[in-house]
Amino acid sequence: MICSMSHKGNCWDNAVMERFFGTLKSEWTAGQRYRTRHDARLDVMAFIEMEYNSQRLHSTLDYRSPSEHALAHAA
C-alpha cells in the first residue's frame, strides 16, 4: 500500500474519499448486519453502481452524477 498524502497536515488529500465513506456508512450501511463478507461486498457494490454513480448528484461535477459526467466527457 502506498500512502496518498502529499505532505504533512494537508487535510484535503483524502477529502473526496472521506466524503464517500461517510455517505456509505450513514446512508447505506448504517444498522446493517451482514452474514458474510461476500454479502457486505455485494451490498457496497450495489451502492456504488446503483446509487452513488448513477443517481447521486455531486457539486464538484456541476450537480451531475458521475455517470452523467463521464458520458458528457466521452463525447
N, CA, C, O and CB atoms as a CASP TS submission, in Angstrom:
PFRMAT TS
TARGET T0000
AUTHOR 0000-0000-0000
METHOD Language model
MODEL 1
PARENT N/A
ATOM      1  N   MET     1       0.845  -1.160   0.000  1.00  0.00           N
ATOM      2  CA  MET     1       0.000   0.000   0.000  1.00  0.00           C
ATOM      3  C   MET     1       0.898   1.233   0.000  1.00  0.00           C
ATOM      4  O   MET     1       1.921   1.270   0.683  1.00  0.00           O
ATOM      5  CB  MET     1      -0.965  -0.008   1.214  1.00  0.00           C
ATOM      6  N   ILE     2       0.509   2.222  -0.761  1.00  0.00           N
ATOM      7  CA  ILE     2       1.270   3.461  -0.843  1.00  0.00           C
ATOM      8  C   ILE     2       0.415   4.595  -0.277  1.00  0.00           C
ATOM      9  O   ILE     2      -0.745   4.758  -0.655  1.00  0.00           O
ATOM     10  CB  ILE     2       1.702   3.763  -2.317  1.00  0.00           C
ATOM     11  N   CYS     3       0.987   5.356   0.610  1.00  0.00           N
ATOM     12  CA  CYS     3       0.298   6.487   1.218  1.00  0.00           C
ATOM     13  C   CYS     3      -0.007   7.541   0.153  1.00  0.00           C
ATOM     14  O   CYS     3       0.833   7.829  -0.699  1.00  0.00           O
ATOM     15  CB  CYS     3       1.146   7.096   2.361  1.00  0.00           C
ATOM     16  N   SER     4      -1.214   8.114   0.205  1.00  0.00           N
ATOM     17  CA  SER     4      -1.603   9.091  -0.815  1.00  0.00           C
ATOM     18  C   SER     4      -1.467  10.528  -0.349  1.00  0.00           C
ATOM     19  O   SER     4      -1.843  11.441  -1.085  1.00  0.00           O
ATOM     20  CB  SER     4      -3.017   8.844  -1.244  1.00  0.00           C
ATOM     21  N   MET     5      -0.955  10.758   0.821  1.00  0.00           N
ATOM     22  CA  MET     5      -0.835  12.113   1.342  1.00  0.00           C
ATOM     23  C   MET     5       0.279  12.861   0.622  1.00  0.00           C
ATOM     24  O   MET     5       1.357  12.310   0.399  1.00  0.00           O
ATOM     25  CB  MET     5      -0.574  12.090   2.855  1.00  0.00           C
ATOM     26  N   SER     6       0.022  14.109   0.261  1.00  0.00           N
ATOM     27  CA  SER     6       1.038  14.880  -0.438  1.00  0.00           C
ATOM     28  C   SER     6       2.061  15.462   0.535  1.00  0.00           C
ATOM     29  O   SER     6       3.257  15.480   0.245  1.00  0.00           O
ATOM     30  CB  SER     6       0.387  15.998  -1.247  1.00  0.00           C
ATOM     31  N   HIS     7       1.597  15.930   1.676  1.00  0.00           N
ATOM     32  CA  HIS     7       2.521  16.425   2.695  1.00  0.00           C
ATOM     33  C   HIS     7       1.806  16.478   4.041  1.00  0.00           C
ATOM     34  O   HIS     7       0.577  16.451   4.099  1.00  0.00           O
ATOM     35  CB  HIS     7       3.076  17.826   2.311  1.00  0.00           C
ATOM     36  N   LYS     8       2.553  16.552   5.085  1.00  0.00           N
ATOM     37  CA  LYS     8       2.014  16.532   6.430  1.00  0.00           C
ATOM     38  C   LYS     8       1.029  17.676   6.660  1.00  0.00           C
ATOM     39  O   LYS     8       1.306  18.831   6.339  1.00  0.00           O
ATOM     40  CB  LYS     8       3.139  16.603   7.441  1.00  0.00           C
ATOM     41  N   GLY     9      -0.115  17.328   7.217  1.00  0.00           N
ATOM     42  CA  GLY     9      -1.090  18.342   7.588  1.00  0.00           C
ATOM     43  C   GLY     9      -2.021  18.802   6.481  1.00  0.00           C
ATOM     44  O   GLY     9      -2.800  19.731   6.696  1.00  0.00           O
ATOM     45  N   ASN    10      -1.972  18.190   5.308  1.00  0.00           N
ATOM     46  CA  ASN    10      -2.855  18.590   4.214  1.00  0.00           C
ATOM     47  C   ASN    10      -4.161  17.808   4.328  1.00  0.00           C
ATOM     48  O   ASN    10      -4.229  16.648   3.923  1.00  0.00           O
ATOM     49  CB  ASN    10      -2.179  18.348   2.825  1.00  0.00           C
ATOM     50  N   CYS    11      -5.185  18.435   4.872  1.00  0.00           N
ATOM     51  CA  CYS    11      -6.453  17.750   5.127  1.00  0.00           C
ATOM     52  C   CYS    11      -7.271  17.512   3.859  1.00  0.00           C
ATOM     53  O   CYS    11      -8.253  16.772   3.904  1.00  0.00           O
ATOM     54  CB  CYS    11      -7.274  18.547   6.109  1.00  0.00           C
ATOM     55  N   TRP    12      -6.903  18.104   2.753  1.00  0.00           N
ATOM     56  CA  TRP    12      -7.711  17.971   1.534  1.00  0.00           C
ATOM     57  C   TRP    12      -7.313  16.771   0.685  1.00  0.00           C
ATOM     58  O   TRP    12      -8.014  16.446  -0.274  1.00  0.00           O
ATOM     59  CB  TRP    12      -7.596  19.227   0.705  1.00  0.00           C
ATOM     60  N   ASP    13      -6.227  16.114   1.003  1.00  0.00           N
ATOM     61  CA  ASP    13      -5.766  14.987   0.198  1.00  0.00           C
ATOM     62  C   ASP    13      -6.817  13.898   0.029  1.00  0.00           C
ATOM     63  O   ASP    13      -7.014  13.387  -1.074  1.00  0.00           O
ATOM     64  CB  ASP    13      -4.536  14.397   0.815  1.00  0.00           C
ATOM     65  N   ASN    14      -7.478  13.549   1.099  1.00  0.00           N
ATOM     66  CA  ASN    14      -8.435  12.449   1.050  1.00  0.00           C
ATOM     67  C   ASN    14      -9.874  12.902   1.255  1.00  0.00           C
ATOM     68  O   ASN    14     -10.723  12.088   1.618  1.00  0.00           O
ATOM     69  CB  ASN    14      -8.082  11.423   2.086  1.00  0.00           C
ATOM     70  N   ALA    15     -10.165  14.157   1.036  1.00  0.00           N
ATOM     71  CA  ALA    15     -11.494  14.693   1.301  1.00  0.00           C
ATOM     72  C   ALA    15     -12.579  13.978   0.502  1.00  0.00           C
ATOM     73  O   ALA    15     -13.653  13.701   1.035  1.00  0.00           O
ATOM     74  CB  ALA    15     -11.523  16.170   0.991  1.00  0.00           C
ATOM     75  N   VAL    16     -12.320  13.682  -0.747  1.00  0.00           N
ATOM     76  CA  VAL    16     -13.331  13.031  -1.587  1.00  0.00           C
ATOM     77  C   VAL    16     -13.636  11.629  -1.065  1.00  0.00           C
ATOM     78  O   VAL    16     -14.800  11.241  -0.973  1.00  0.00           O
ATOM     79  CB  VAL    16     -12.857  12.962  -3.056  1.00  0.00           C
ATOM     80  N   MET    17     -12.610  10.879  -0.729  1.00  0.00           N
ATOM     81  CA  MET    17     -12.834   9.526  -0.216  1.00  0.00           C
ATOM     82  C   MET    17     -13.468   9.548   1.166  1.00  0.00           C
ATOM     83  O   MET    17     -14.298   8.694   1.475  1.00  0.00           O
ATOM     84  CB  MET    17     -11.521   8.756  -0.170  1.00  0.00           C
ATOM     85  N   GLU    18     -13.093  10.505   2.000  1.00  0.00           N
ATOM     86  CA  GLU    18     -13.716  10.623   3.319  1.00  0.00           C
ATOM     87  C   GLU    18     -15.210  10.892   3.158  1.00  0.00           C
ATOM     88  O   GLU    18     -16.028  10.332   3.889  1.00  0.00           O
ATOM     89  CB  GLU    18     -13.046  11.751   4.149  1.00  0.00           C
ATOM     90  N   ARG    19     -15.559  11.738   2.211  1.00  0.00           N
ATOM     91  CA  ARG    19     -16.970  12.047   1.946  1.00  0.00           C
ATOM     92  C   ARG    19     -17.711  10.806   1.456  1.00  0.00           C
ATOM     93  O   ARG    19     -18.824  10.525   1.902  1.00  0.00           O
ATOM     94  CB  ARG    19     -17.092  13.182   0.907  1.00  0.00           C
ATOM     95  N   PHE    20     -17.095  10.069   0.540  1.00  0.00           N
ATOM     96  CA  PHE    20     -17.708   8.846   0.015  1.00  0.00           C
ATOM     97  C   PHE    20     -17.977   7.852   1.144  1.00  0.00           C
ATOM     98  O   PHE    20     -19.093   7.348   1.273  1.00  0.00           O
ATOM     99  CB  PHE    20     -16.802   8.204  -1.056  1.00  0.00           C
ATOM    100  N   PHE    21     -16.962   7.569   1.958  1.00  0.00           N
ATOM    101  CA  PHE    21     -17.130   6.587   3.027  1.00  0.00           C
ATOM    102  C   PHE    21     -18.119   7.066   4.082  1.00  0.00           C
ATOM    103  O   PHE    21     -18.842   6.253   4.659  1.00  0.00           O
ATOM    104  CB  PHE    21     -15.790   6.283   3.676  1.00  0.00           C
ATOM    105  N   GLY    22     -18.165   8.367   4.344  1.00  0.00           N
ATOM    106  CA  GLY    22     -19.156   8.908   5.273  1.00  0.00           C
ATOM    107  C   GLY    22     -20.568   8.683   4.761  1.00  0.00           C
ATOM    108  O   GLY    22     -21.455   8.296   5.522  1.00  0.00           O
ATOM    109  N   THR    23     -20.780   8.926   3.465  1.00  0.00           N
ATOM    110  CA  THR    23     -22.084   8.707   2.852  1.00  0.00           C
ATOM    111  C   THR    23     -22.443   7.231   2.869  1.00  0.00           C
ATOM    112  O   THR    23     -23.567   6.866   3.216  1.00  0.00           O
ATOM    113  CB  THR    23     -22.102   9.240   1.419  1.00  0.00           C
ATOM    114  N   LEU    24     -21.507   6.390   2.501  1.00  0.00           N
ATOM    115  CA  LEU    24     -21.741   4.945   2.513  1.00  0.00           C
ATOM    116  C   LEU    24     -22.167   4.484   3.897  1.00  0.00           C
ATOM    117  O   LEU    24     -23.138   3.740   4.032  1.00  0.00           O
ATOM    118  CB  LEU    24     -20.481   4.188   2.067  1.00  0.00           C
ATOM    119  N   LYS    25     -21.452   4.918   4.921  1.00  0.00           N
ATOM    120  CA  LYS    25     -21.747   4.476   6.282  1.00  0.00           C
ATOM    121  C   LYS    25     -23.063   5.037   6.813  1.00  0.00           C
ATOM    122  O   LYS    25     -23.836   4.313   7.439  1.00  0.00           O
ATOM    123  CB  LYS    25     -20.622   4.875   7.202  1.00  0.00           C
ATOM    124  N   SER    26     -23.320   6.312   6.569  1.00  0.00           N
ATOM    125  CA  SER    26     -24.503   6.938   7.169  1.00  0.00           C
ATOM    126  C   SER    26     -25.788   6.673   6.401  1.00  0.00           C
ATOM    127  O   SER    26     -26.857   6.606   7.007  1.00  0.00           O
ATOM    128  CB  SER    26     -24.292   8.414   7.274  1.00  0.00           C
ATOM    129  N   GLU    27     -25.713   6.521   5.088  1.00  0.00           N
ATOM    130  CA  GLU    27     -26.930   6.392   4.294  1.00  0.00           C
ATOM    131  C   GLU    27     -27.206   4.973   3.794  1.00  0.00           C
ATOM    132  O   GLU    27     -28.344   4.666   3.438  1.00  0.00           O
ATOM    133  CB  GLU    27     -26.853   7.312   3.128  1.00  0.00           C
ATOM    134  N   TRP    28     -26.209   4.115   3.760  1.00  0.00           N
ATOM    135  CA  TRP    28     -26.417   2.816   3.137  1.00  0.00           C
ATOM    136  C   TRP    28     -26.231   1.656   4.111  1.00  0.00           C
ATOM    137  O   TRP    28     -27.067   0.754   4.166  1.00  0.00           O
ATOM    138  CB  TRP    28     -25.476   2.655   1.974  1.00  0.00           C
ATOM    139  N   THR    29     -25.165   1.670   4.864  1.00  0.00           N
ATOM    140  CA  THR    29     -24.866   0.512   5.706  1.00  0.00           C
ATOM    141  C   THR    29     -25.193   0.719   7.180  1.00  0.00           C
ATOM    142  O   THR    29     -25.000  -0.197   7.979  1.00  0.00           O
ATOM    143  CB  THR    29     -23.422   0.158   5.573  1.00  0.00           C
ATOM    144  N   ALA    30     -25.678   1.886   7.560  1.00  0.00           N
ATOM    145  CA  ALA    30     -25.994   2.151   8.971  1.00  0.00           C
ATOM    146  C   ALA    30     -27.008   1.128   9.478  1.00  0.00           C
ATOM    147  O   ALA    30     -28.088   0.974   8.909  1.00  0.00           O
ATOM    148  CB  ALA    30     -26.544   3.595   9.154  1.00  0.00           C
ATOM    149  N   GLY    31     -26.650   0.445  10.537  1.00  0.00           N
ATOM    150  CA  GLY    31     -27.554  -0.535  11.131  1.00  0.00           C
ATOM    151  C   GLY    31     -27.586  -1.883  10.443  1.00  0.00           C
ATOM    152  O   GLY    31     -28.238  -2.808  10.928  1.00  0.00           O
ATOM    153  N   GLN    32     -26.894  -2.014   9.322  1.00  0.00           N
ATOM    154  CA  GLN    32     -26.870  -3.294   8.594  1.00  0.00           C
ATOM    155  C   GLN    32     -26.001  -4.293   9.328  1.00  0.00           C
ATOM    156  O   GLN    32     -24.970  -3.943   9.902  1.00  0.00           O
ATOM    157  CB  GLN    32     -26.356  -3.101   7.150  1.00  0.00           C
ATOM    158  N   ARG    33     -26.434  -5.543   9.300  1.00  0.00           N
ATOM    159  CA  ARG    33     -25.618  -6.643   9.807  1.00  0.00           C
ATOM    160  C   ARG    33     -25.550  -7.673   8.690  1.00  0.00           C
ATOM    161  O   ARG    33     -26.571  -8.217   8.270  1.00  0.00           O
ATOM    162  CB  ARG    33     -26.211  -7.261  11.145  1.00  0.00           C
ATOM    163  N   TYR    34     -24.350  -7.933   8.219  1.00  0.00           N
ATOM    164  CA  TYR    34     -24.156  -8.856   7.107  1.00  0.00           C
ATOM    165  C   TYR    34     -23.755 -10.227   7.637  1.00  0.00           C
ATOM    166  O   TYR    34     -22.973 -10.340   8.581  1.00  0.00           O
ATOM    167  CB  TYR    34     -23.089  -8.318   6.128  1.00  0.00           C
ATOM    168  N   ARG    35     -24.304 -11.266   7.013  1.00  0.00           N
ATOM    169  CA  ARG    35     -23.959 -12.627   7.423  1.00  0.00           C
ATOM    170  C   ARG    35     -22.543 -12.989   7.015  1.00  0.00           C
ATOM    171  O   ARG    35     -21.844 -13.693   7.744  1.00  0.00           O
ATOM    172  CB  ARG    35     -24.940 -13.624   6.826  1.00  0.00           C
ATOM    173  N   THR    36     -22.112 -12.509   5.844  1.00  0.00           N
ATOM    174  CA  THR    36     -20.782 -12.842   5.340  1.00  0.00           C
ATOM    175  C   THR    36     -20.126 -11.607   4.737  1.00  0.00           C
ATOM    176  O   THR    36     -20.795 -10.614   4.454  1.00  0.00           O
ATOM    177  CB  THR    36     -20.862 -13.973   4.294  1.00  0.00           C
ATOM    178  N   ARG    37     -18.828 -11.676   4.547  1.00  0.00           N
ATOM    179  CA  ARG    37     -18.124 -10.584   3.852  1.00  0.00           C
ATOM    180  C   ARG    37     -18.615 -10.474   2.421  1.00  0.00           C
ATOM    181  O   ARG    37     -18.698  -9.377   1.868  1.00  0.00           O
ATOM    182  CB  ARG    37     -16.594 -10.810   3.873  1.00  0.00           C
ATOM    183  N   HIS    38     -18.938 -11.603   1.827  1.00  0.00           N
ATOM    184  CA  HIS    38     -19.448 -11.598   0.455  1.00  0.00           C
ATOM    185  C   HIS    38     -20.746 -10.788   0.372  1.00  0.00           C
ATOM    186  O   HIS    38     -20.921  -9.993  -0.552  1.00  0.00           O
ATOM    187  CB  HIS    38     -19.684 -13.046  -0.041  1.00  0.00           C
ATOM    188  N   ASP    39     -21.652 -10.986   1.331  1.00  0.00           N
ATOM    189  CA  ASP    39     -22.898 -10.217   1.356  1.00  0.00           C
ATOM    190  C   ASP    39     -22.617  -8.721   1.496  1.00  0.00           C
ATOM    191  O   ASP    39     -23.244  -7.899   0.829  1.00  0.00           O
ATOM    192  CB  ASP    39     -23.798 -10.694   2.508  1.00  0.00           C
ATOM    193  N   ALA    40     -21.672  -8.379   2.365  1.00  0.00           N
ATOM    194  CA  ALA    40     -21.316  -6.968   2.556  1.00  0.00           C
ATOM    195  C   ALA    40     -20.729  -6.390   1.273  1.00  0.00           C
ATOM    196  O   ALA    40     -21.068  -5.276   0.874  1.00  0.00           O
ATOM    197  CB  ALA    40     -20.311  -6.809   3.721  1.00  0.00           C
ATOM    198  N   ARG    41     -19.853  -7.149   0.634  1.00  0.00           N
ATOM    199  CA  ARG    41     -19.221  -6.692  -0.609  1.00  0.00           C
ATOM    200  C   ARG    41     -20.272  -6.452  -1.699  1.00  0.00           C
ATOM    201  O   ARG    41     -20.208  -5.450  -2.411  1.00  0.00           O
ATOM    202  CB  ARG    41     -18.178  -7.725  -1.093  1.00  0.00           C
ATOM    203  N   LEU    42     -21.228  -7.359  -1.829  1.00  0.00           N
ATOM    204  CA  LEU    42     -22.283  -7.196  -2.836  1.00  0.00           C
ATOM    205  C   LEU    42     -23.124  -5.958  -2.552  1.00  0.00           C
ATOM    206  O   LEU    42     -23.505  -5.237  -3.475  1.00  0.00           O
ATOM    207  CB  LEU    42     -23.182  -8.441  -2.880  1.00  0.00           C
ATOM    208  N   ASP    43     -23.415  -5.709  -1.277  1.00  0.00           N
ATOM    209  CA  ASP    43     -24.225  -4.550  -0.925  1.00  0.00           C
ATOM    210  C   ASP    43     -23.480  -3.246  -1.214  1.00  0.00           C
ATOM    211  O   ASP    43     -24.071  -2.292  -1.720  1.00  0.00           O
ATOM    212  CB  ASP    43     -24.624  -4.614   0.550  1.00  0.00           C
ATOM    213  N   VAL    44     -22.196  -3.204  -0.896  1.00  0.00           N
ATOM    214  CA  VAL    44     -21.406  -1.994  -1.174  1.00  0.00           C
ATOM    215  C   VAL    44     -21.296  -1.776  -2.682  1.00  0.00           C
ATOM    216  O   VAL    44     -21.381  -0.640  -3.148  1.00  0.00           O
ATOM    217  CB  VAL    44     -19.990  -2.101  -0.540  1.00  0.00           C
ATOM    218  N   MET    45     -21.110  -2.839  -3.439  1.00  0.00           N
ATOM    219  CA  MET    45     -21.060  -2.708  -4.908  1.00  0.00           C
ATOM    220  C   MET    45     -22.392  -2.189  -5.446  1.00  0.00           C
ATOM    221  O   MET    45     -22.412  -1.385  -6.378  1.00  0.00           O
ATOM    222  CB  MET    45     -20.714  -4.070  -5.569  1.00  0.00           C
ATOM    223  N   ALA    46     -23.499  -2.640  -4.869  1.00  0.00           N
ATOM    224  CA  ALA    46     -24.814  -2.145  -5.287  1.00  0.00           C
ATOM    225  C   ALA    46     -24.932  -0.653  -4.999  1.00  0.00           C
ATOM    226  O   ALA    46     -25.452   0.096  -5.826  1.00  0.00           O
ATOM    227  CB  ALA    46     -25.945  -2.920  -4.570  1.00  0.00           C
ATOM    228  N   PHE    47     -24.458  -0.216  -3.844  1.00  0.00           N
ATOM    229  CA  PHE    47     -24.488   1.205  -3.521  1.00  0.00           C
ATOM    230  C   PHE    47     -23.705   2.017  -4.540  1.00  0.00           C
ATOM    231  O   PHE    47     -24.180   3.046  -5.021  1.00  0.00           O
ATOM    232  CB  PHE    47     -23.931   1.445  -2.124  1.00  0.00           C
ATOM    233  N   ILE    48     -22.511   1.555  -4.865  1.00  0.00           N
ATOM    234  CA  ILE    48     -21.657   2.290  -5.788  1.00  0.00           C
ATOM    235  C   ILE    48     -22.289   2.365  -7.167  1.00  0.00           C
ATOM    236  O   ILE    48     -22.350   3.441  -7.764  1.00  0.00           O
ATOM    237  CB  ILE    48     -20.280   1.641  -5.875  1.00  0.00           C
ATOM    238  N   GLU    49     -22.753   1.251  -7.672  1.00  0.00           N
ATOM    239  CA  GLU    49     -23.279   1.213  -9.045  1.00  0.00           C
ATOM    240  C   GLU    49     -24.686   1.773  -9.175  1.00  0.00           C
ATOM    241  O   GLU    49     -24.969   2.502 -10.127  1.00  0.00           O
ATOM    242  CB  GLU    49     -23.268  -0.199  -9.552  1.00  0.00           C
ATOM    243  N   MET    50     -25.574   1.452  -8.243  1.00  0.00           N
ATOM    244  CA  MET    50     -26.979   1.837  -8.387  1.00  0.00           C
ATOM    245  C   MET    50     -27.308   3.195  -7.795  1.00  0.00           C
ATOM    246  O   MET    50     -28.227   3.865  -8.265  1.00  0.00           O
ATOM    247  CB  MET    50     -27.846   0.807  -7.751  1.00  0.00           C
ATOM    248  N   GLU    51     -26.584   3.608  -6.784  1.00  0.00           N
ATOM    249  CA  GLU    51     -26.897   4.859  -6.120  1.00  0.00           C
ATOM    250  C   GLU    51     -25.834   5.928  -6.365  1.00  0.00           C
ATOM    251  O   GLU    51     -26.127   6.969  -6.953  1.00  0.00           O
ATOM    252  CB  GLU    51     -27.056   4.625  -4.640  1.00  0.00           C
ATOM    253  N   TYR    52     -24.621   5.682  -5.925  1.00  0.00           N
ATOM    254  CA  TYR    52     -23.592   6.721  -5.917  1.00  0.00           C
ATOM    255  C   TYR    52     -23.194   7.169  -7.318  1.00  0.00           C
ATOM    256  O   TYR    52     -23.114   8.372  -7.568  1.00  0.00           O
ATOM    257  CB  TYR    52     -22.371   6.227  -5.183  1.00  0.00           C
ATOM    258  N   ASN    53     -22.947   6.258  -8.223  1.00  0.00           N
ATOM    259  CA  ASN    53     -22.515   6.628  -9.578  1.00  0.00           C
ATOM    260  C   ASN    53     -23.666   6.955 -10.510  1.00  0.00           C
ATOM    261  O   ASN    53     -23.479   7.691 -11.479  1.00  0.00           O
ATOM    262  CB  ASN    53     -21.705   5.517 -10.173  1.00  0.00           C
ATOM    263  N   SER    54     -24.848   6.430 -10.244  1.00  0.00           N
ATOM    264  CA  SER    54     -25.965   6.595 -11.177  1.00  0.00           C
ATOM    265  C   SER    54     -26.947   7.682 -10.776  1.00  0.00           C
ATOM    266  O   SER    54     -27.463   8.396 -11.636  1.00  0.00           O
ATOM    267  CB  SER    54     -26.698   5.306 -11.310  1.00  0.00           C
ATOM    268  N   GLN    55     -27.214   7.818  -9.484  1.00  0.00           N
ATOM    269  CA  GLN    55     -28.285   8.698  -9.024  1.00  0.00           C
ATOM    270  C   GLN    55     -27.809   9.961  -8.306  1.00  0.00           C
ATOM    271  O   GLN    55     -28.363  11.043  -8.504  1.00  0.00           O
ATOM    272  CB  GLN    55     -29.181   7.939  -8.117  1.00  0.00           C
ATOM    273  N   ARG    56     -26.797   9.817  -7.489  1.00  0.00           N
ATOM    274  CA  ARG    56     -26.375  10.912  -6.613  1.00  0.00           C
ATOM    275  C   ARG    56     -25.726  12.040  -7.405  1.00  0.00           C
ATOM    276  O   ARG    56     -24.822  11.816  -8.210  1.00  0.00           O
ATOM    277  CB  ARG    56     -25.406  10.397  -5.550  1.00  0.00           C
ATOM    278  N   LEU    57     -26.204  13.257  -7.160  1.00  0.00           N
ATOM    279  CA  LEU    57     -25.635  14.434  -7.806  1.00  0.00           C
ATOM    280  C   LEU    57     -24.462  14.945  -6.984  1.00  0.00           C
ATOM    281  O   LEU    57     -24.521  14.956  -5.754  1.00  0.00           O
ATOM    282  CB  LEU    57     -26.701  15.541  -7.983  1.00  0.00           C
ATOM    283  N   HIS    58     -23.404  15.364  -7.654  1.00  0.00           N
ATOM    284  CA  HIS    58     -22.189  15.821  -6.991  1.00  0.00           C
ATOM    285  C   HIS    58     -21.921  17.282  -7.342  1.00  0.00           C
ATOM    286  O   HIS    58     -21.894  17.649  -8.517  1.00  0.00           O
ATOM    287  CB  HIS    58     -20.986  14.938  -7.389  1.00  0.00           C
ATOM    288  N   SER    59     -21.726  18.101  -6.336  1.00  0.00           N
ATOM    289  CA  SER    59     -21.499  19.525  -6.581  1.00  0.00           C
ATOM    290  C   SER    59     -20.231  19.757  -7.391  1.00  0.00           C
ATOM    291  O   SER    59     -20.177  20.687  -8.195  1.00  0.00           O
ATOM    292  CB  SER    59     -21.417  20.282  -5.261  1.00  0.00           C
ATOM    293  N   THR    60     -19.215  18.931  -7.194  1.00  0.00           N
ATOM    294  CA  THR    60     -17.964  19.108  -7.942  1.00  0.00           C
ATOM    295  C   THR    60     -18.091  18.707  -9.401  1.00  0.00           C
ATOM    296  O   THR    60     -17.191  18.965 -10.200  1.00  0.00           O
ATOM    297  CB  THR    60     -16.859  18.306  -7.300  1.00  0.00           C
ATOM    298  N   LEU    61     -19.221  18.067  -9.757  1.00  0.00           N
ATOM    299  CA  LEU    61     -19.467  17.670 -11.152  1.00  0.00           C
ATOM    300  C   LEU    61     -20.625  18.478 -11.733  1.00  0.00           C
ATOM    301  O   LEU    61     -21.375  17.983 -12.574  1.00  0.00           O
ATOM    302  CB  LEU    61     -19.774  16.149 -11.246  1.00  0.00           C
ATOM    303  N   ASP    62     -20.763  19.711 -11.284  1.00  0.00           N
ATOM    304  CA  ASP    62     -21.849  20.587 -11.724  1.00  0.00           C
ATOM    305  C   ASP    62     -23.218  19.959 -11.493  1.00  0.00           C
ATOM    306  O   ASP    62     -24.110  20.058 -12.336  1.00  0.00           O
ATOM    307  CB  ASP    62     -21.682  20.928 -13.196  1.00  0.00           C
ATOM    308  N   TYR    63     -23.371  19.318 -10.352  1.00  0.00           N
ATOM    309  CA  TYR    63     -24.626  18.690  -9.932  1.00  0.00           C
ATOM    310  C   TYR    63     -25.131  17.660 -10.937  1.00  0.00           C
ATOM    311  O   TYR    63     -26.317  17.587 -11.258  1.00  0.00           O
ATOM    312  CB  TYR    63     -25.684  19.747  -9.719  1.00  0.00           C
ATOM    313  N   ARG    64     -24.176  16.872 -11.414  1.00  0.00           N
ATOM    314  CA  ARG    64     -24.494  15.709 -12.238  1.00  0.00           C
ATOM    315  C   ARG    64     -23.994  14.475 -11.506  1.00  0.00           C
ATOM    316  O   ARG    64     -23.157  14.564 -10.607  1.00  0.00           O
ATOM    317  CB  ARG    64     -23.858  15.820 -13.669  1.00  0.00           C
ATOM    318  N   SER    65     -24.517  13.328 -11.902  1.00  0.00           N
ATOM    319  CA  SER    65     -23.997  12.081 -11.329  1.00  0.00           C
ATOM    320  C   SER    65     -22.674  11.755 -12.017  1.00  0.00           C
ATOM    321  O   SER    65     -22.410  12.261 -13.108  1.00  0.00           O
ATOM    322  CB  SER    65     -25.027  10.898 -11.494  1.00  0.00           C
ATOM    323  N   PRO    66     -21.843  10.925 -11.403  1.00  0.00           N
ATOM    324  CA  PRO    66     -20.598  10.532 -12.062  1.00  0.00           C
ATOM    325  C   PRO    66     -20.852   9.885 -13.426  1.00  0.00           C
ATOM    326  O   PRO    66     -20.070  10.085 -14.356  1.00  0.00           O
ATOM    327  CB  PRO    66     -19.817   9.570 -11.171  1.00  0.00           C
ATOM    328  N   SER    67     -21.925   9.120 -13.554  1.00  0.00           N
ATOM    329  CA  SER    67     -22.241   8.507 -14.850  1.00  0.00           C
ATOM    330  C   SER    67     -22.546   9.557 -15.905  1.00  0.00           C
ATOM    331  O   SER    67     -22.059   9.469 -17.032  1.00  0.00           O
ATOM    332  CB  SER    67     -23.424   7.554 -14.713  1.00  0.00           C
ATOM    333  N   GLU    68     -23.360  10.560 -15.540  1.00  0.00           N
ATOM    334  CA  GLU    68     -23.662  11.639 -16.488  1.00  0.00           C
ATOM    335  C   GLU    68     -22.395  12.426 -16.855  1.00  0.00           C
ATOM    336  O   GLU    68     -22.193  12.790 -18.013  1.00  0.00           O
ATOM    337  CB  GLU    68     -24.722  12.592 -15.894  1.00  0.00           C
ATOM    338  N   HIS    69     -21.567  12.674 -15.874  1.00  0.00           N
ATOM    339  CA  HIS    69     -20.333  13.413 -16.102  1.00  0.00           C
ATOM    340  C   HIS    69     -19.412  12.640 -17.069  1.00  0.00           C
ATOM    341  O   HIS    69     -18.832  13.227 -17.982  1.00  0.00           O
ATOM    342  CB  HIS    69     -19.611  13.680 -14.758  1.00  0.00           C
ATOM    343  N   ALA    70     -19.289  11.354 -16.862  1.00  0.00           N
ATOM    344  CA  ALA    70     -18.437  10.532 -17.746  1.00  0.00           C
ATOM    345  C   ALA    70     -18.983  10.524 -19.166  1.00  0.00           C
ATOM    346  O   ALA    70     -18.212  10.611 -20.122  1.00  0.00           O
ATOM    347  CB  ALA    70     -18.335   9.083 -17.214  1.00  0.00           C
ATOM    348  N   LEU    71     -20.292  10.421 -19.319  1.00  0.00           N
ATOM    349  CA  LEU    71     -20.887  10.438 -20.663  1.00  0.00           C
ATOM    350  C   LEU    71     -20.659  11.769 -21.361  1.00  0.00           C
ATOM    351  O   LEU    71     -20.369  11.812 -22.556  1.00  0.00           O
ATOM    352  CB  LEU    71     -22.385  10.148 -20.585  1.00  0.00           C
ATOM    353  N   ALA    72     -20.792  12.853 -20.609  1.00  0.00           N
ATOM    354  CA  ALA    72     -20.597  14.175 -21.192  1.00  0.00           C
ATOM    355  C   ALA    72     -19.165  14.382 -21.676  1.00  0.00           C
ATOM    356  O   ALA    72     -18.939  15.074 -22.668  1.00  0.00           O
ATOM    357  CB  ALA    72     -20.959  15.246 -20.182  1.00  0.00           C
ATOM    358  N   HIS    73     -18.197  13.785 -20.979  1.00  0.00           N
ATOM    359  CA  HIS    73     -16.811  13.964 -21.358  1.00  0.00           C
ATOM    360  C   HIS    73     -16.301  12.912 -22.333  1.00  0.00           C
ATOM    361  O   HIS    73     -15.191  13.027 -22.852  1.00  0.00           O
ATOM    362  CB  HIS    73     -15.964  13.959 -20.143  1.00  0.00           C
ATOM    363  N   ALA    74     -17.108  11.892 -22.581  1.00  0.00           N
ATOM    364  CA  ALA    74     -16.715  10.845 -23.526  1.00  0.00           C
ATOM    365  C   ALA    74     -16.969  11.302 -24.969  1.00  0.00           C
ATOM    366  O   ALA    74     -16.338  10.817 -25.908  1.00  0.00           O
ATOM    367  CB  ALA    74     -17.486   9.533 -23.233  1.00  0.00           C
ATOM    368  N   ALA    75     -17.887  12.224 -25.119  1.00  0.00           N
ATOM    369  CA  ALA    75     -18.262  12.679 -26.469  1.00  0.00           C
ATOM    370  C   ALA    75     -17.259  13.626 -27.072  1.00  0.00           C
ATOM    371  O   ALA    75     -17.445  14.087 -28.198  1.00  0.00           O
ATOM    372  CB  ALA    75     -19.602  13.347 -26.436  1.00  0.00           C
TER
END
